[in-house]
Amino acid sequence: MNHIEELIERLCPEGVPHHPLGEVGTFTRGAPFQKRDFTEEGFPAIHYGQIHTFYGPWTATAKSSIPRDLAERIRKAHPGNLIIATTSEDDQAVAKATAWLGDTEVAVSNHIYIYDHSMNPKYVSYFFQSKAFQDQKQRYITGTKVRDISTQSLAKVMIPVPPLEVQHEIVKILDTFTDLEAELEAELEAELEARRAQYEHYRDRLLSFNETPPPQIRWVTLSEIGTWYGGGTPDKSIVSYWENGTIPWISPKDMRSTLIEDTQDHITTKALRGSSAKLVPANSIAIVFRSSILEHTLPMSRTSVPAALNQDMKAVQPKSDIDPRYLHYALLSSQEKLLRGARKRGGSVTSLDSKKFFKFKIPLPSLEKQNLLAVTIDSFDALVNNLSSGLPAELNARRQQYEYYRDKLLTFKELKS
């Protein structure tokens, strides 16, 4: 019997009480400030976007500061509070949380809930990562373009509340797992990054045609490469648009691989008829046109099946004299220049300037040459990016192993009243 089992046997042998989050804590919404309000020095502050991109399960320091006179008007989290991002484009990231362990208060922006409670802060944060929490929150997420969850809904989520001594012991173990996982992931990520850099250098060299004269090569604008499709999001309040849907519906969360064979969400044929969503043929290239991720990269994936897109994306079906695989690699090779030339900042989410995007030119050799290049790059791409083999698979296995043990530690027999 391990130490946690001994503690449970001694402190809660009949089971652990499960309570709604609203019964064991209170939720408060943050107040508005923008990233442009950040200063070199001032009052520590956390913007909701940073929870998605920068912070882990807990933090004792704030990455940013805001002027102290502005901070006086902003709601603040106290040490031990949980800081929760309320919105995201991705359901998985809705209600992503960070425990604030700093010595002082920290100002938090709107789209953040402050959860004040008397449990171990790290225990609550780990619970927010767990499958039990993710499964419960899913039924409460609302919105189409931006996904959101309310305080009233979060308050209904059930959390097991073992004695503090048990919570502390679980946190010790998960902290150790987290540190080990971070070390292993850092090693694997470094090796994977080196391989990706090598691959991208090799791919870009193969696709460099700057000194190739016509007619062996011609340069075409992106507006000329094929038929372009816009995206649309069927109304999520209409059940018949989504329930038992069989048509893949691509959103930015599906753009994590170079080839999309299926999606997390599916729509019905009725949704296609009743909304702005359109069916895009297989072997098209899907591209994200509006997302905060455009600050760092330009997601694009080839589709292996007919699919629809969400409203923040576009897709192109290449002309008959363009190999879809070659086009995808040519676009990937050009993504840094594309972002630099077409990225448009303004508002809360970064987007692409369509005029500038469609004027961008890519090299187009003969179809035979395109086929040969695509086959050559395919073989190297598989070694680096295929999640079923090599380093990416090992990295994924490590994460799954960690998640399994975390969820097991956070699962308790419920105390019957």
Buried (B, 14 or more C-beta within 10 A) or exposed (E): EEEBEEBBEEEBEEBBBBEEBBEBBBBBBBBEBEEEBBEEEBBBBBBBBBBBEEBEBBBEEBBBBBBEEBBEEBBBBEBBBBBBBBBBBBBEBBBBBBBBBBEEBBBBBBBBBBBEBEBBBBBBBBBBBBEBBBEBBEEBBEBEEBBBBBBEBBBBBBBBBBBEBBBBBBBEBBBEBBEEBEEBBEEBBEBBEEBBEEBBEBBBEBBEBEEEEEEEBEEBEBBEBBEBBBBBBBEBEBEEBBEEBEBBBBBBBBBEEBEBEEBEBBBBEBBBEBBEBEBBBEBBBBBBBBBBBBEEEBBBBBBBBEBBBBBBBBBBBBEEEBBBBBBBBBBBBBBEEBBEBBBBEEEEBBBBEBEBBBEBEBBBBEEEBBBBBBEBBEEBBEBBBBEEEBBBEBBEEBEEEBBEEBBEBBEBEEBEE
